[in-house]
């Protein structure tokens, strides 16, 4: 896993904001380094406040399991048992 700079983290957040807006969603973004330390955090206006801790926990789980966060979504499909 490459080291992440603050500038790179800000670019990731900006891309996430653009994608969320395009999809009509309000999202929260937590970018962690390879030691699971928070590098950047952003919550879009109107995003659920509960998502703050969830975003950080999901990012930390991704680092600890060494898998992309997309891989953590597979077992959690909305509307599915």
ABEGO torsion letter per residue (X at the ends): XBBBBAAAAAAAAAAAAAAAAAAGBBBBBBBBBAAGBBABBBBBBGBBAAAAAAAAAAAAAAAAAGBBAAAAAAABBBGBX
